[in-house]
Amino acid sequence: MALGCTAEIYALGKALGVAFSYDDPVEYVTAFGKRMPDARPSMLLDHHAGRVSEIDALNGMAVVLGTRLKIATPYNETLTAIIRAKEAHFTH
């Protein structure tokens, strides 16, 4: 899921003219993650605390941009829908 989201966001960035410092987003993100094997993503920490995450500003924005640019973002759409459904049950 994470690597699919990464590839979609990379495609969006390329379509918008972003000059990435790498050519393979999956390789880049995989290597980055290996440097921090015990890291806890902020959205995971938010969910453990029962807080709403920044899903709309991150993966949700990829969906918005994908729609605007006519680039499919099924991984980001799915992840955003799952997280929003889970967060709908938070009591904050």
PDB file with one MODEL, atoms N, CA, C and O in Angstrom:
MODEL        1
ATOM      1  N   MET A   1       0.837  -1.192   0.000  1.00  0.00           N
ATOM      2  CA  MET A   1       0.000   0.000   0.000  1.00  0.00           C
ATOM      3  C   MET A   1       0.878   1.250   0.000  1.00  0.00           C
ATOM      4  O   MET A   1       0.676   2.161  -0.803  1.00  0.00           O
ATOM      5  N   ALA A   2       1.856   1.284   0.910  1.00  0.00           N
ATOM      6  CA  ALA A   2       2.721   2.469   1.013  1.00  0.00           C
ATOM      7  C   ALA A   2       3.493   2.703  -0.279  1.00  0.00           C
ATOM      8  O   ALA A   2       3.627   3.842  -0.728  1.00  0.00           O
ATOM      9  N   LEU A   3       3.997   1.634  -0.874  1.00  0.00           N
ATOM     10  CA  LEU A   3       4.769   1.799  -2.107  1.00  0.00           C
ATOM     11  C   LEU A   3       3.873   2.209  -3.272  1.00  0.00           C
ATOM     12  O   LEU A   3       4.306   2.958  -4.148  1.00  0.00           O
ATOM     13  N   GLY A   4       2.635   1.731  -3.291  1.00  0.00           N
ATOM     14  CA  GLY A   4       1.686   2.167  -4.313  1.00  0.00           C
ATOM     15  C   GLY A   4       1.364   3.645  -4.172  1.00  0.00           C
ATOM     16  O   GLY A   4       1.309   4.372  -5.164  1.00  0.00           O
ATOM     17  N   CYS A   5       1.152   4.089  -2.940  1.00  0.00           N
ATOM     18  CA  CYS A   5       0.901   5.519  -2.689  1.00  0.00           C
ATOM     19  C   CYS A   5       2.102   6.346  -3.129  1.00  0.00           C
ATOM     20  O   CYS A   5       1.954   7.409  -3.732  1.00  0.00           O
ATOM     21  N   THR A   6       3.288   5.844  -2.819  1.00  0.00           N
ATOM     22  CA  THR A   6       4.521   6.542  -3.192  1.00  0.00           C
ATOM     23  C   THR A   6       4.625   6.718  -4.702  1.00  0.00           C
ATOM     24  O   THR A   6       4.922   7.812  -5.183  1.00  0.00           O
ATOM     25  N   ALA A   7       4.382   5.657  -5.439  1.00  0.00           N
ATOM     26  CA  ALA A   7       4.475   5.726  -6.903  1.00  0.00           C
ATOM     27  C   ALA A   7       3.458   6.709  -7.471  1.00  0.00           C
ATOM     28  O   ALA A   7       3.766   7.463  -8.393  1.00  0.00           O
ATOM     29  N   GLU A   8       2.257   6.698  -6.925  1.00  0.00           N
ATOM     30  CA  GLU A   8       1.226   7.634  -7.402  1.00  0.00           C
ATOM     31  C   GLU A   8       1.620   9.076  -7.132  1.00  0.00           C
ATOM     32  O   GLU A   8       1.470   9.934  -8.002  1.00  0.00           O
ATOM     33  N   ILE A   9       2.114   9.348  -5.950  1.00  0.00           N
ATOM     34  CA  ILE A   9       2.487  10.719  -5.591  1.00  0.00           C
ATOM     35  C   ILE A   9       3.677  11.187  -6.426  1.00  0.00           C
ATOM     36  O   ILE A   9       3.745  12.354  -6.812  1.00  0.00           O
ATOM     37  N   TYR A  10       4.605  10.289  -6.702  1.00  0.00           N
ATOM     38  CA  TYR A  10       5.731  10.615  -7.575  1.00  0.00           C
ATOM     39  C   TYR A  10       5.221  11.000  -8.963  1.00  0.00           C
ATOM     40  O   TYR A  10       5.674  11.990  -9.537  1.00  0.00           O
ATOM     41  N   ALA A  11       4.279  10.223  -9.505  1.00  0.00           N
ATOM     42  CA  ALA A  11       3.708  10.523 -10.822  1.00  0.00           C
ATOM     43  C   ALA A  11       3.023  11.889 -10.822  1.00  0.00           C
ATOM     44  O   ALA A  11       3.123  12.639 -11.792  1.00  0.00           O
ATOM     45  N   LEU A  12       2.331  12.204  -9.734  1.00  0.00           N
ATOM     46  CA  LEU A  12       1.689  13.518  -9.628  1.00  0.00           C
ATOM     47  C   LEU A  12       2.736  14.624  -9.622  1.00  0.00           C
ATOM     48  O   LEU A  12       2.594  15.627 -10.321  1.00  0.00           O
ATOM     49  N   GLY A  13       3.782  14.438  -8.834  1.00  0.00           N
ATOM     50  CA  GLY A  13       4.848  15.433  -8.783  1.00  0.00           C
ATOM     51  C   GLY A  13       5.490  15.647 -10.138  1.00  0.00           C
ATOM     52  O   GLY A  13       5.729  16.783 -10.547  1.00  0.00           O
ATOM     53  N   LYS A  14       5.771  14.550 -10.838  1.00  0.00           N
ATOM     54  CA  LYS A  14       6.372  14.670 -12.176  1.00  0.00           C
ATOM     55  C   LYS A  14       5.430  15.441 -13.109  1.00  0.00           C
ATOM     56  O   LYS A  14       5.880  16.288 -13.881  1.00  0.00           O
ATOM     57  N   ALA A  15       4.145  15.154 -13.040  1.00  0.00           N
ATOM     58  CA  ALA A  15       3.169  15.846 -13.893  1.00  0.00           C
ATOM     59  C   ALA A  15       3.113  17.337 -13.577  1.00  0.00           C
ATOM     60  O   ALA A  15       2.804  18.153 -14.445  1.00  0.00           O
ATOM     61  N   LEU A  16       3.415  17.685 -12.326  1.00  0.00           N
ATOM     62  CA  LEU A  16       3.404  19.089 -11.917  1.00  0.00           C
ATOM     63  C   LEU A  16       4.759  19.765 -12.111  1.00  0.00           C
ATOM     64  O   LEU A  16       4.914  20.946 -11.803  1.00  0.00           O
ATOM     65  N   GLY A  17       5.736  19.021 -12.618  1.00  0.00           N
ATOM     66  CA  GLY A  17       7.049  19.600 -12.893  1.00  0.00           C
ATOM     67  C   GLY A  17       8.015  19.597 -11.725  1.00  0.00           C
ATOM     68  O   GLY A  17       9.007  20.325 -11.744  1.00  0.00           O
ATOM     69  N   VAL A  18       7.745  18.793 -10.711  1.00  0.00           N
ATOM     70  CA  VAL A  18       8.657  18.706  -9.569  1.00  0.00           C
ATOM     71  C   VAL A  18       9.944  18.033 -10.026  1.00  0.00           C
ATOM     72  O   VAL A  18       9.904  16.993 -10.684  1.00  0.00           O
ATOM     73  N   ALA A  19      11.082  18.623  -9.678  1.00  0.00           N
ATOM     74  CA  ALA A  19      12.388  18.065 -10.026  1.00  0.00           C
ATOM     75  C   ALA A  19      12.880  17.223  -8.847  1.00  0.00           C
ATOM     76  O   ALA A  19      13.539  17.739  -7.944  1.00  0.00           O
ATOM     77  N   PHE A  20      12.563  15.936  -8.858  1.00  0.00           N
ATOM     78  CA  PHE A  20      12.993  15.037  -7.796  1.00  0.00           C
ATOM     79  C   PHE A  20      14.485  14.760  -7.917  1.00  0.00           C
ATOM     80  O   PHE A  20      15.046  14.825  -9.010  1.00  0.00           O
ATOM     81  N   SER A  21      15.118  14.454  -6.810  1.00  0.00           N
ATOM     82  CA  SER A  21      16.547  14.136  -6.812  1.00  0.00           C
ATOM     83  C   SER A  21      16.794  12.650  -7.049  1.00  0.00           C
ATOM     84  O   SER A  21      17.926  12.185  -6.911  1.00  0.00           O
ATOM     85  N   TYR A  22      15.768  11.909  -7.399  1.00  0.00           N
ATOM     86  CA  TYR A  22      15.857  10.469  -7.631  1.00  0.00           C
ATOM     87  C   TYR A  22      14.905  10.089  -8.760  1.00  0.00           C
ATOM     88  O   TYR A  22      13.965  10.821  -9.072  1.00  0.00           O
ATOM     89  N   ASP A  23      15.163   8.933  -9.364  1.00  0.00           N
ATOM     90  CA  ASP A  23      14.328   8.471 -10.472  1.00  0.00           C
ATOM     91  C   ASP A  23      13.398   7.325 -10.091  1.00  0.00           C
ATOM     92  O   ASP A  23      12.415   7.063 -10.784  1.00  0.00           O
ATOM     93  N   ASP A  24      13.707   6.643  -8.993  1.00  0.00           N
ATOM     94  CA  ASP A  24      12.909   5.487  -8.585  1.00  0.00           C
ATOM     95  C   ASP A  24      12.328   5.748  -7.201  1.00  0.00           C
ATOM     96  O   ASP A  24      13.022   5.579  -6.198  1.00  0.00           O
ATOM     97  N   PRO A  25      11.054   6.159  -7.132  1.00  0.00           N
ATOM     98  CA  PRO A  25      10.476   6.513  -5.830  1.00  0.00           C
ATOM     99  C   PRO A  25      10.373   5.327  -4.874  1.00  0.00           C
ATOM    100  O   PRO A  25      10.521   5.503  -3.664  1.00  0.00           O
ATOM    101  N   VAL A  26      10.126   4.136  -5.385  1.00  0.00           N
ATOM    102  CA  VAL A  26      10.013   2.956  -4.519  1.00  0.00           C
ATOM    103  C   VAL A  26      11.362   2.642  -3.890  1.00  0.00           C
ATOM    104  O   VAL A  26      11.442   2.373  -2.691  1.00  0.00           O
ATOM    105  N   GLU A  27      12.412   2.674  -4.682  1.00  0.00           N
ATOM    106  CA  GLU A  27      13.770   2.448  -4.159  1.00  0.00           C
ATOM    107  C   GLU A  27      14.132   3.513  -3.122  1.00  0.00           C
ATOM    108  O   GLU A  27      14.693   3.202  -2.071  1.00  0.00           O
ATOM    109  N   TYR A  28      13.809   4.762  -3.425  1.00  0.00           N
ATOM    110  CA  TYR A  28      14.125   5.870  -2.519  1.00  0.00           C
ATOM    111  C   TYR A  28      13.417   5.711  -1.169  1.00  0.00           C
ATOM    112  O   TYR A  28      14.045   5.825  -0.117  1.00  0.00           O
ATOM    113  N   VAL A  29      12.131   5.453  -1.205  1.00  0.00           N
ATOM    114  CA  VAL A  29      11.355   5.340   0.032  1.00  0.00           C
ATOM    115  C   VAL A  29      11.751   4.085   0.819  1.00  0.00           C
ATOM    116  O   VAL A  29      11.797   4.113   2.049  1.00  0.00           O
ATOM    117  N   THR A  30      12.032   3.001   0.122  1.00  0.00           N
ATOM    118  CA  THR A  30      12.456   1.775   0.789  1.00  0.00           C
ATOM    119  C   THR A  30      13.785   1.996   1.513  1.00  0.00           C
ATOM    120  O   THR A  30      13.934   1.594   2.667  1.00  0.00           O
ATOM    121  N   ALA A  31      14.741   2.626   0.852  1.00  0.00           N
ATOM    122  CA  ALA A  31      16.037   2.919   1.479  1.00  0.00           C
ATOM    123  C   ALA A  31      15.864   3.876   2.657  1.00  0.00           C
ATOM    124  O   ALA A  31      16.508   3.708   3.692  1.00  0.00           O
ATOM    125  N   PHE A  32      15.006   4.867   2.505  1.00  0.00           N
ATOM    126  CA  PHE A  32      14.741   5.830   3.578  1.00  0.00           C
ATOM    127  C   PHE A  32      14.180   5.112   4.805  1.00  0.00           C
ATOM    128  O   PHE A  32      14.614   5.364   5.929  1.00  0.00           O
ATOM    129  N   GLY A  33      13.230   4.231   4.591  1.00  0.00           N
ATOM    130  CA  GLY A  33      12.614   3.495   5.686  1.00  0.00           C
ATOM    131  C   GLY A  33      13.598   2.579   6.399  1.00  0.00           C
ATOM    132  O   GLY A  33      13.525   2.413   7.616  1.00  0.00           O
ATOM    133  N   LYS A  34      14.506   1.992   5.657  1.00  0.00           N
ATOM    134  CA  LYS A  34      15.501   1.097   6.261  1.00  0.00           C
ATOM    135  C   LYS A  34      16.457   1.834   7.191  1.00  0.00           C
ATOM    136  O   LYS A  34      17.029   1.235   8.102  1.00  0.00           O
ATOM    137  N   ARG A  35      16.628   3.125   6.964  1.00  0.00           N
ATOM    138  CA  ARG A  35      17.504   3.928   7.839  1.00  0.00           C
ATOM    139  C   ARG A  35      16.841   4.220   9.184  1.00  0.00           C
ATOM    140  O   ARG A  35      17.509   4.653  10.123  1.00  0.00           O
ATOM    141  N   MET A  36      15.537   3.986   9.282  1.00  0.00           N
ATOM    142  CA  MET A  36      14.791   4.265  10.517  1.00  0.00           C
ATOM    143  C   MET A  36      13.876   3.087  10.846  1.00  0.00           C
ATOM    144  O   MET A  36      12.654   3.240  10.835  1.00  0.00           O
ATOM    145  N   PRO A  37      14.435   1.927  11.135  1.00  0.00           N
ATOM    146  CA  PRO A  37      13.606   0.723  11.300  1.00  0.00           C
ATOM    147  C   PRO A  37      12.622   0.773  12.472  1.00  0.00           C
ATOM    148  O   PRO A  37      11.618   0.061  12.455  1.00  0.00           O
ATOM    149  N   ASP A  38      12.886   1.586  13.473  1.00  0.00           N
ATOM    150  CA  ASP A  38      12.007   1.650  14.643  1.00  0.00           C
ATOM    151  C   ASP A  38      11.123   2.892  14.657  1.00  0.00           C
ATOM    152  O   ASP A  38      10.483   3.189  15.666  1.00  0.00           O
ATOM    153  N   ALA A  39      11.086   3.611  13.550  1.00  0.00           N
ATOM    154  CA  ALA A  39      10.288   4.846  13.489  1.00  0.00           C
ATOM    155  C   ALA A  39       8.804   4.533  13.598  1.00  0.00           C
ATOM    156  O   ALA A  39       8.341   3.490  13.135  1.00  0.00           O
ATOM    157  N   ARG A  40       8.074   5.435  14.208  1.00  0.00           N
ATOM    158  CA  ARG A  40       6.624   5.327  14.336  1.00  0.00           C
ATOM    159  C   ARG A  40       6.017   6.513  13.581  1.00  0.00           C
ATOM    160  O   ARG A  40       6.156   7.652  14.027  1.00  0.00           O
ATOM    161  N   PRO A  41       5.350   6.272  12.454  1.00  0.00           N
ATOM    162  CA  PRO A  41       4.759   7.366  11.685  1.00  0.00           C
ATOM    163  C   PRO A  41       3.769   8.177  12.529  1.00  0.00           C
ATOM    164  O   PRO A  41       3.084   7.642  13.401  1.00  0.00           O
ATOM    165  N   SER A  42       3.714   9.471  12.247  1.00  0.00           N
ATOM    166  CA  SER A  42       2.856  10.363  13.033  1.00  0.00           C
ATOM    167  C   SER A  42       1.384   9.951  12.960  1.00  0.00           C
ATOM    168  O   SER A  42       0.663  10.080  13.950  1.00  0.00           O
ATOM    169  N   MET A  43       0.929   9.459  11.807  1.00  0.00           N
ATOM    170  CA  MET A  43      -0.474   9.045  11.713  1.00  0.00           C
ATOM    171  C   MET A  43      -0.751   7.831  12.594  1.00  0.00           C
ATOM    172  O   MET A  43      -1.841   7.721  13.154  1.00  0.00           O
ATOM    173  N   LEU A  44       0.201   6.927  12.728  1.00  0.00           N
ATOM    174  CA  LEU A  44       0.041   5.790  13.625  1.00  0.00           C
ATOM    175  C   LEU A  44      -0.049   6.272  15.076  1.00  0.00           C
ATOM    176  O   LEU A  44      -0.886   5.798  15.843  1.00  0.00           O
ATOM    177  N   LEU A  45       0.805   7.203  15.437  1.00  0.00           N
ATOM    178  CA  LEU A  45       0.761   7.755  16.796  1.00  0.00           C
ATOM    179  C   LEU A  45      -0.571   8.463  17.049  1.00  0.00           C
ATOM    180  O   LEU A  45      -1.148   8.346  18.130  1.00  0.00           O
ATOM    181  N   ASP A  46      -1.053   9.196  16.048  1.00  0.00           N
ATOM    182  CA  ASP A  46      -2.364   9.849  16.188  1.00  0.00           C
ATOM    183  C   ASP A  46      -3.455   8.814  16.452  1.00  0.00           C
ATOM    184  O   ASP A  46      -4.296   9.006  17.329  1.00  0.00           O
ATOM    185  N   HIS A  47      -3.442   7.743  15.712  1.00  0.00           N
ATOM    186  CA  HIS A  47      -4.487   6.722  15.865  1.00  0.00           C
ATOM    187  C   HIS A  47      -4.400   6.027  17.215  1.00  0.00           C
ATOM    188  O   HIS A  47      -5.424   5.729  17.830  1.00  0.00           O
ATOM    189  N   HIS A  48      -3.192   5.770  17.675  1.00  0.00           N
ATOM    190  CA  HIS A  48      -3.044   5.163  19.005  1.00  0.00           C
ATOM    191  C   HIS A  48      -3.597   6.080  20.085  1.00  0.00           C
ATOM    192  O   HIS A  48      -4.091   5.614  21.112  1.00  0.00           O
ATOM    193  N   ALA A  49      -3.513   7.390  19.849  1.00  0.00           N
ATOM    194  CA  ALA A  49      -4.013   8.373  20.815  1.00  0.00           C
ATOM    195  C   ALA A  49      -5.479   8.742  20.557  1.00  0.00           C
ATOM    196  O   ALA A  49      -6.053   9.537  21.301  1.00  0.00           O
ATOM    197  N   GLY A  50      -6.087   8.172  19.514  1.00  0.00           N
ATOM    198  CA  GLY A  50      -7.480   8.495  19.203  1.00  0.00           C
ATOM    199  C   GLY A  50      -7.662   9.861  18.579  1.00  0.00           C
ATOM    200  O   GLY A  50      -8.746  10.441  18.651  1.00  0.00           O
ATOM    201  N   ARG A  51      -6.604  10.383  17.964  1.00  0.00           N
ATOM    202  CA  ARG A  51      -6.664  11.701  17.323  1.00  0.00           C
ATOM    203  C   ARG A  51      -6.837  11.557  15.816  1.00  0.00           C
ATOM    204  O   ARG A  51      -6.358  10.596  15.213  1.00  0.00           O
ATOM    205  N   VAL A  52      -7.523  12.517  15.220  1.00  0.00           N
ATOM    206  CA  VAL A  52      -7.654  12.577  13.773  1.00  0.00           C
ATOM    207  C   VAL A  52      -6.283  12.938  13.192  1.00  0.00           C
ATOM    208  O   VAL A  52      -5.590  13.815  13.707  1.00  0.00           O
ATOM    209  N   SER A  53      -5.908  12.256  12.123  1.00  0.00           N
ATOM    210  CA  SER A  53      -4.593  12.454  11.505  1.00  0.00           C
ATOM    211  C   SER A  53      -4.640  13.520  10.412  1.00  0.00           C
ATOM    212  O   SER A  53      -5.659  14.172  10.183  1.00  0.00           O
ATOM    213  N   GLU A  54      -3.510  13.664   9.759  1.00  0.00           N
ATOM    214  CA  GLU A  54      -3.389  14.623   8.656  1.00  0.00           C
ATOM    215  C   GLU A  54      -3.631  13.952   7.305  1.00  0.00           C
ATOM    216  O   GLU A  54      -3.101  14.401   6.288  1.00  0.00           O
ATOM    217  N   ILE A  55      -4.418  12.895   7.287  1.00  0.00           N
ATOM    218  CA  ILE A  55      -4.662  12.129   6.058  1.00  0.00           C
ATOM    219  C   ILE A  55      -5.175  13.006   4.920  1.00  0.00           C
ATOM    220  O   ILE A  55      -4.778  12.802   3.773  1.00  0.00           O
ATOM    221  N   ASP A  56      -6.041  13.970   5.203  1.00  0.00           N
ATOM    222  CA  ASP A  56      -6.596  14.812   4.137  1.00  0.00           C
ATOM    223  C   ASP A  56      -5.528  15.702   3.505  1.00  0.00           C
ATOM    224  O   ASP A  56      -5.575  15.967   2.304  1.00  0.00           O
ATOM    225  N   ALA A  57      -4.572  16.164   4.300  1.00  0.00           N
ATOM    226  CA  ALA A  57      -3.514  17.037   3.783  1.00  0.00           C
ATOM    227  C   ALA A  57      -2.440  16.256   3.039  1.00  0.00           C
ATOM    228  O   ALA A  57      -1.697  16.831   2.243  1.00  0.00           O
ATOM    229  N   LEU A  58      -2.350  14.969   3.284  1.00  0.00           N
ATOM    230  CA  LEU A  58      -1.316  14.157   2.644  1.00  0.00           C
ATOM    231  C   LEU A  58      -1.925  13.304   1.538  1.00  0.00           C
ATOM    232  O   LEU A  58      -1.978  13.738   0.387  1.00  0.00           O
ATOM    233  N   ASN A  59      -2.375  12.123   1.860  1.00  0.00           N
ATOM    234  CA  ASN A  59      -2.911  11.212   0.854  1.00  0.00           C
ATOM    235  C   ASN A  59      -4.201  11.736   0.241  1.00  0.00           C
ATOM    236  O   ASN A  59      -4.460  11.517  -0.942  1.00  0.00           O
ATOM    237  N   GLY A  60      -5.006  12.423   1.033  1.00  0.00           N
ATOM    238  CA  GLY A  60      -6.237  13.003   0.493  1.00  0.00           C
ATOM    239  C   GLY A  60      -5.949  14.049  -0.568  1.00  0.00           C
ATOM    240  O   GLY A  60      -6.685  14.159  -1.549  1.00  0.00           O
ATOM    241  N   MET A  61      -4.887  14.819  -0.379  1.00  0.00           N
ATOM    242  CA  MET A  61      -4.519  15.825  -1.379  1.00  0.00           C
ATOM    243  C   MET A  61      -4.026  15.156  -2.660  1.00  0.00           C
ATOM    244  O   MET A  61      -4.221  15.692  -3.751  1.00  0.00           O
ATOM    245  N   ALA A  62      -3.387  13.989  -2.537  1.00  0.00           N
ATOM    246  CA  ALA A  62      -2.980  13.251  -3.731  1.00  0.00           C
ATOM    247  C   ALA A  62      -4.213  12.882  -4.554  1.00  0.00           C
ATOM    248  O   ALA A  62      -4.175  12.927  -5.783  1.00  0.00           O
ATOM    249  N   VAL A  63      -5.289  12.522  -3.888  1.00  0.00           N
ATOM    250  CA  VAL A  63      -6.539  12.186  -4.582  1.00  0.00           C
ATOM    251  C   VAL A  63      -7.089  13.419  -5.296  1.00  0.00           C
ATOM    252  O   VAL A  63      -7.509  13.337  -6.450  1.00  0.00           O
ATOM    253  N   VAL A  64      -7.084  14.554  -4.611  1.00  0.00           N
ATOM    254  CA  VAL A  64      -7.566  15.807  -5.210  1.00  0.00           C
ATOM    255  C   VAL A  64      -6.738  16.148  -6.446  1.00  0.00           C
ATOM    256  O   VAL A  64      -7.289  16.461  -7.501  1.00  0.00           O
ATOM    257  N   LEU A  65      -5.417  16.089  -6.311  1.00  0.00           N
ATOM    258  CA  LEU A  65      -4.542  16.408  -7.448  1.00  0.00           C
ATOM    259  C   LEU A  65      -4.712  15.399  -8.581  1.00  0.00           C
ATOM    260  O   LEU A  65      -4.711  15.769  -9.755  1.00  0.00           O
ATOM    261  N   GLY A  66      -4.855  14.133  -8.225  1.00  0.00           N
ATOM    262  CA  GLY A  66      -5.064  13.111  -9.243  1.00  0.00           C
ATOM    263  C   GLY A  66      -6.318  13.374 -10.054  1.00  0.00           C
ATOM    264  O   GLY A  66      -6.319  13.230 -11.277  1.00  0.00           O
ATOM    265  N   THR A  67      -7.377  13.756  -9.375  1.00  0.00           N
ATOM    266  CA  THR A  67      -8.625  14.089 -10.072  1.00  0.00           C
ATOM    267  C   THR A  67      -8.408  15.283 -10.996  1.00  0.00           C
ATOM    268  O   THR A  67      -8.827  15.276 -12.153  1.00  0.00           O
ATOM    269  N   ARG A  68      -7.756  16.289 -10.471  1.00  0.00           N
ATOM    270  CA  ARG A  68      -7.507  17.507 -11.254  1.00  0.00           C
ATOM    271  C   ARG A  68      -6.638  17.230 -12.487  1.00  0.00           C
ATOM    272  O   ARG A  68      -6.880  17.768 -13.567  1.00  0.00           O
ATOM    273  N   LEU A  69      -5.617  16.373 -12.300  1.00  0.00           N
ATOM    274  CA  LEU A  69      -4.670  16.090 -13.385  1.00  0.00           C
ATOM    275  C   LEU A  69      -5.066  14.881 -14.238  1.00  0.00           C
ATOM    276  O   LEU A  69      -4.380  14.535 -15.199  1.00  0.00           O
ATOM    277  N   LYS A  70      -6.185  14.244 -13.871  1.00  0.00           N
ATOM    278  CA  LYS A  70      -6.649  13.039 -14.563  1.00  0.00           C
ATOM    279  C   LYS A  70      -5.609  11.911 -14.495  1.00  0.00           C
ATOM    280  O   LYS A  70      -5.339  11.226 -15.481  1.00  0.00           O
ATOM    281  N   ILE A  71      -5.038  11.744 -13.296  1.00  0.00           N
ATOM    282  CA  ILE A  71      -4.090  10.670 -13.008  1.00  0.00           C
ATOM    283  C   ILE A  71      -4.730   9.787 -11.938  1.00  0.00           C
ATOM    284  O   ILE A  71      -5.113  10.277 -10.876  1.00  0.00           O
ATOM    285  N   ALA A  72      -4.844   8.508 -12.212  1.00  0.00           N
ATOM    286  CA  ALA A  72      -5.472   7.584 -11.260  1.00  0.00           C
ATOM    287  C   ALA A  72      -4.640   7.474  -9.985  1.00  0.00           C
ATOM    288  O   ALA A  72      -3.413   7.383 -10.028  1.00  0.00           O
ATOM    289  N   THR A  73      -5.341   7.484  -8.845  1.00  0.00           N
ATOM    290  CA  THR A  73      -4.678   7.352  -7.543  1.00  0.00           C
ATOM    291  C   THR A  73      -5.416   6.323  -6.678  1.00  0.00           C
ATOM    292  O   THR A  73      -5.851   6.649  -5.573  1.00  0.00           O
ATOM    293  N   PRO A  74      -5.561   5.092  -7.162  1.00  0.00           N
ATOM    294  CA  PRO A  74      -6.349   4.114  -6.404  1.00  0.00           C
ATOM    295  C   PRO A  74      -5.763   3.757  -5.034  1.00  0.00           C
ATOM    296  O   PRO A  74      -6.516   3.504  -4.095  1.00  0.00           O
ATOM    297  N   TYR A  75      -4.454   3.735  -4.909  1.00  0.00           N
ATOM    298  CA  TYR A  75      -3.864   3.426  -3.603  1.00  0.00           C
ATOM    299  C   TYR A  75      -4.157   4.537  -2.608  1.00  0.00           C
ATOM    300  O   TYR A  75      -4.560   4.267  -1.476  1.00  0.00           O
ATOM    301  N   ASN A  76      -3.959   5.780  -3.017  1.00  0.00           N
ATOM    302  CA  ASN A  76      -4.226   6.907  -2.123  1.00  0.00           C
ATOM    303  C   ASN A  76      -5.707   7.042  -1.818  1.00  0.00           C
ATOM    304  O   ASN A  76      -6.078   7.405  -0.702  1.00  0.00           O
ATOM    305  N   GLU A  77      -6.563   6.756  -2.799  1.00  0.00           N
ATOM    306  CA  GLU A  77      -8.007   6.795  -2.566  1.00  0.00           C
ATOM    307  C   GLU A  77      -8.415   5.755  -1.530  1.00  0.00           C
ATOM    308  O   GLU A  77      -9.188   6.048  -0.618  1.00  0.00           O
ATOM    309  N   THR A  78      -7.897   4.551  -1.673  1.00  0.00           N
ATOM    310  CA  THR A  78      -8.241   3.471  -0.748  1.00  0.00           C
ATOM    311  C   THR A  78      -7.737   3.764   0.652  1.00  0.00           C
ATOM    312  O   THR A  78      -8.483   3.635   1.623  1.00  0.00           O
ATOM    313  N   LEU A  79      -6.486   4.155   0.762  1.00  0.00           N
ATOM    314  CA  LEU A  79      -5.918   4.458   2.079  1.00  0.00           C
ATOM    315  C   LEU A  79      -6.680   5.585   2.757  1.00  0.00           C
ATOM    316  O   LEU A  79      -6.994   5.497   3.944  1.00  0.00           O
ATOM    317  N   THR A  80      -6.978   6.639   2.017  1.00  0.00           N
ATOM    318  CA  THR A  80      -7.709   7.775   2.579  1.00  0.00           C
ATOM    319  C   THR A  80      -9.092   7.343   3.064  1.00  0.00           C
ATOM    320  O   THR A  80      -9.526   7.750   4.142  1.00  0.00           O
ATOM    321  N   ALA A  81      -9.775   6.534   2.288  1.00  0.00           N
ATOM    322  CA  ALA A  81     -11.110   6.061   2.684  1.00  0.00           C
ATOM    323  C   ALA A  81     -11.037   5.205   3.953  1.00  0.00           C
ATOM    324  O   ALA A  81     -11.875   5.349   4.842  1.00  0.00           O
ATOM    325  N   ILE A  82     -10.060   4.332   4.041  1.00  0.00           N
ATOM    326  CA  ILE A  82      -9.908   3.474   5.225  1.00  0.00           C
ATOM    327  C   ILE A  82      -9.632   4.314   6.466  1.00  0.00           C
ATOM    328  O   ILE A  82     -10.252   4.108   7.509  1.00  0.00           O
ATOM    329  N   ILE A  83      -8.712   5.249   6.355  1.00  0.00           N
ATOM    330  CA  ILE A  83      -8.354   6.080   7.513  1.00  0.00           C
ATOM    331  C   ILE A  83      -9.523   6.967   7.917  1.00  0.00           C
ATOM    332  O   ILE A  83      -9.805   7.103   9.107  1.00  0.00           O
ATOM    333  N   ARG A  84     -10.203   7.568   6.961  1.00  0.00           N
ATOM    334  CA  ARG A  84     -11.369   8.403   7.292  1.00  0.00           C
ATOM    335  C   ARG A  84     -12.444   7.581   8.008  1.00  0.00           C
ATOM    336  O   ARG A  84     -13.051   8.057   8.967  1.00  0.00           O
ATOM    337  N   ALA A  85     -12.680   6.360   7.549  1.00  0.00           N
ATOM    338  CA  ALA A  85     -13.686   5.499   8.193  1.00  0.00           C
ATOM    339  C   ALA A  85     -13.282   5.180   9.626  1.00  0.00           C
ATOM    340  O   ALA A  85     -14.121   5.203  10.527  1.00  0.00           O
ATOM    341  N   LYS A  86     -12.024   4.888   9.840  1.00  0.00           N
ATOM    342  CA  LYS A  86     -11.547   4.600  11.187  1.00  0.00           C
ATOM    343  C   LYS A  86     -11.667   5.843  12.069  1.00  0.00           C
ATOM    344  O   LYS A  86     -12.113   5.753  13.213  1.00  0.00           O
ATOM    345  N   GLU A  87     -11.274   6.989  11.546  1.00  0.00           N
ATOM    346  CA  GLU A  87     -11.317   8.222  12.325  1.00  0.00           C
ATOM    347  C   GLU A  87     -12.743   8.674  12.634  1.00  0.00           C
ATOM    348  O   GLU A  87     -12.958   9.404  13.602  1.00  0.00           O
ATOM    349  N   ALA A  88     -13.703   8.259  11.841  1.00  0.00           N
ATOM    350  CA  ALA A  88     -15.098   8.624  12.086  1.00  0.00           C
ATOM    351  C   ALA A  88     -15.574   8.073  13.434  1.00  0.00           C
ATOM    352  O   ALA A  88     -16.556   8.555  13.997  1.00  0.00           O
ATOM    353  N   HIS A  89     -14.882   7.078  13.933  1.00  0.00           N
ATOM    354  CA  HIS A  89     -15.252   6.474  15.209  1.00  0.00           C
ATOM    355  C   HIS A  89     -14.515   7.069  16.412  1.00  0.00           C
ATOM    356  O   HIS A  89     -14.775   6.689  17.554  1.00  0.00           O
ATOM    357  N   PHE A  90     -13.601   7.997  16.152  1.00  0.00           N
ATOM    358  CA  PHE A  90     -12.911   8.659  17.259  1.00  0.00           C
ATOM    359  C   PHE A  90     -13.893   9.581  17.958  1.00  0.00           C
ATOM    360  O   PHE A  90     -14.779  10.140  17.312  1.00  0.00           O
ATOM    361  N   THR A  91     -13.757   9.745  19.228  1.00  0.00           N
ATOM    362  CA  THR A  91     -14.731  10.517  20.019  1.00  0.00           C
ATOM    363  C   THR A  91     -14.329  11.967  20.234  1.00  0.00           C
ATOM    364  O   THR A  91     -14.898  12.633  21.099  1.00  0.00           O
ATOM    365  N   HIS A  92     -13.381  12.471  19.484  1.00  0.00           N
ATOM    366  CA  HIS A  92     -12.923  13.858  19.687  1.00  0.00           C
ATOM    367  C   HIS A  92     -13.733  14.800  18.851  1.00  0.00           C
ATOM    368  O   HIS A  92     -13.502  16.009  18.883  1.00  0.00           O
TER     369      HIS A  92
ENDMDL
END
